[in-house]
């Protein structure tokens, strides 16, 4: 019988599983988009972002789908989130791109 992981290992294992799931949903969304199934793609990108709201790939993909659907303001919000995730403030208060 397999023993349960220690609490620290469990958290690490859970993070790895979440990253894999985000990657899976993102890839599934791309596949749906490639097949022209934009709403299905959007659903997969939303699933990925519910797990990891800071996934730049899922945010970018969702934003491009929103553009294709004519949801320009919503797409702009996603692109802005990506920008915010790529900018850090240094000790002097200046913006630094990551």
Buried (B, 14 or more C-beta within 10 A) or exposed (E): EEEEEEEEEEEEEEEEEEEEBBBBBBBBBBEBBEEEBBEBBBBBBBBBBEBBEEBEBBBBBBBBBBBBBEBEEBBEBBBEBBEEBEEEEEEEEEEEEE
